[in-house]
Amino acid sequence: MTLRLGVLVSGSGSNLQSIIDAIHSDRLDAEIKVVISNVPEVRALDRAERAGIKALCVDHREFDRREEFDERLRRLLVEHDVEWVVLAGFMRILTSRMLEKFKNRVLNIHPALLPAFPGTDAARQAIERGVTIAGCTIHIVDAGTDTGPILAQAAVPVFPEDDSATLTARIQEQEHWLYPRLLQCISEGRLRLQNERPVLVGLPPASGMIRSPNIPENEVHGEEAPT
Ligand code: GRF
């Protein structure tokens, strides 16, 4: 079933681009009905226009109250016949009114393995905490910040020499892989409610183990192990 998407953005729009590219190359059965940014003149709006997609800016600073901004967004999404709301680097928190209208149909991608490191600067938080495996999470948006039901995750190693920029780049590569594929699963009807919990069904289980650092079985390369 062709998904009717509304994509909300605030910045560079590389995730939006990965969705556009997947649609153009027939890897994703979806149509982006509208792209809305809360920040004027961002690259994401250019990307949408270049792809011939309706691109709008609704500047949140022009609204006195969060609810009014949300109401404007909600109206635009409804007017454009949007069925699924895809947050792709959208830096505003949505109010419950919007979430009620699109119940269980607002998705977000976050650059961490939730529930670790919600909020901003997730890659920096991960490095400061010394994690050795990081990643990204796609979840359904609820009233909290990065708290809704988790649908899909991808993990990447963190190397000792990483800074927030190198780690973010590694995570984003996985985001661009994951978001279109998750959306395609939804278009195939794989997202179901089980005991009121949204889950993806009919996919093979992940196999094996993710290790970081990847320590070989019987030796440590490069250095003598301490005695
Ligand atoms: C992504 O890393 C996403 O996880 C976070 O914001 C970033 C958006 O990047 N929510 P882009 O605008 O898609 O390039």
Boltz pocket constraint, residues with backbone or C-beta under 6 A from the ligand:
constraints:
  - pocket:
      binder: B
      contacts: [[A, 9], [A, 10], [A, 11], [A, 12], [A, 13], [A, 14], [A, 15], [A, 16], [A, 44], [A, 88], [A, 89], [A, 90], [A, 109], [A, 110], [A, 111], [A, 136], [A, 172], [A, 175]]
      max_distance: 6.0
